[in-house]
Amino acid sequence: QVQLVESGGGLVQPGGSLRLSCATRGIIFGTSAVGWYRQAPGRQPELVASFTDESTTMYEDSVKGRFTLSRVNDKVYLQMNALKPEDTAIYYCNWKNWWGQGTQVVVSS
């Protein structure tokens, strides 16, 4: 059974950092992209970053140079630096049709 559990969200000031974690169970890395989406209030979900295979990463343009995707064993991490108010959203871990419950990130002074 596939399970994705996110953690690490919170309130941070602009310019600050957060590290999101996605604890996975039952997924097979490399068979389909695994990554992070976000959904801000009133907006459509957007792909933030993903592993397109076991080691290749891709990033949405607005987060390039600020966010870094990594993986250690069955955990996928999203290191977010230089956060901006427009990064405020619920962040979801995704693999195929499976989604985690989301973790909220609020960037505000």
For each residue, the residues with C-beta under 8 A, 3 or more apart:
1: 25 26
2: 24 25 26 27 95 96 98
3: 23 24 25 26 98
4: 22 23 24 25 27 93 94 95 98 99 100
5: 22 23 24 93 100 101
6: 9 20 21 22 91 92 93 100 101 102 103
7: 20 21 23 103
8: 18 19 20 21 103
9: 6 18 20 90 91 103 104 105
10: 18 104 105 106
11: 106 107 108
12: 16 17 18 83 105 106 107
13: 16 107 108 109
14: 83 84 85 107 108 109
15: 82 83
16: 12 13 83 107
17: 12 79 80 81 82 83
18: 8 9 10 12 80 83 105
19: 8 77 78 79 80
20: 6 7 8 9 36 77 78 80 91 103 105
21: 6 7 8 75 76 77
22: 4 5 6 36 75 76 77 78 93 100
23: 3 4 5 7 74 75
24: 2 3 4 5 27 34 74 75 76 93 95
25: 1 2 3 4 74
26: 1 2 3
27: 2 4 24 34 74 95 96 98
28: 31 32
29: 34 51 54 71
30: 53 54
31: 28
32: 28 95 96
33: 50 51 52 53 95
34: 24 27 29 50 51 76 93 94 95
35: 47 48 49 50 51 58 69 76 93 94
36: 20 22 47 48 49 50 69 76 78 91 92 93 94
37: 45 46 47 48 91 92 94
38: 45 46 48 87 89 90 91 92 105
39: 43 44 45 46 89 90 92 102
40: 43 86 88 89
41:
42:
43: 39 40 46 89
44: 39
45: 37 38 39 92
46: 37 38 39 43 60
47: 35 36 37 50 60
48: 35 36 37 38 59 60 63 67 78 91
49: 35 36 57 58 59 60 63 67 69 78
50: 33 34 35 36 47 57 58 69 94
51: 29 33 34 35 54 55 56 57 69 71 76
52: 33 56 57 58
53: 30 33 56
54: 29 30 51
55: 51
56: 51 52 53
57: 49 50 51 52 69
58: 35 49 50 52
59: 48 49 63 64 67 69
60: 46 47 48 49 63 64
61: 64
62: 86
63: 48 49 59 60 66 67 80 87
64: 59 60 61 67
65:
66: 63 80 81 82 83
67: 48 49 59 63 64 78 79 80 81
68: 78 79 81
69: 35 36 49 50 51 57 59 76 77 78 79
70: 76 77 79
71: 29 51 75 76 77
72: 75 77
73:
74: 23 24 25 27
75: 21 22 23 24 71 72
76: 21 22 24 34 35 36 51 69 70 71 93
77: 19 20 21 22 69 70 71 72
78: 19 20 22 36 48 49 67 68 69 91
79: 17 19 67 68 69 70
80: 17 18 19 20 63 66 67 83 87 105
81: 17 66 67 68
82: 15 17 66
83: 12 14 15 16 17 18 66 80 87 105 107
84: 14 87 107
85: 14 88 107 108
86: 40 62 107
87: 38 63 80 83 84 105 107
88: 40 85 105 106 107 108
89: 38 39 40 43 104 105
90: 9 38 39 102 103 104 105
91: 6 9 20 36 37 38 48 78 102 103 104 105
92: 6 36 37 38 39 45 99 100 102
93: 4 5 6 22 24 34 35 36 76 99 100
94: 4 34 35 36 37 50 98 99 100
95: 2 4 24 27 32 33 34 98
96: 2 27 32
97:
98: 2 3 4 27 94 95
99: 4 92 93 94 102
100: 4 5 6 22 92 93 94 103
101: 5 6
102: 6 39 90 91 92 99
103: 6 7 8 9 20 90 91 100
104: 9 10 89 90 91
105: 9 10 12 18 20 38 80 83 87 88 89 90 91
106: 10 11 12 88
107: 11 12 13 14 16 83 84 85 86 87 88
108: 11 13 14 85 88
109: 13 14
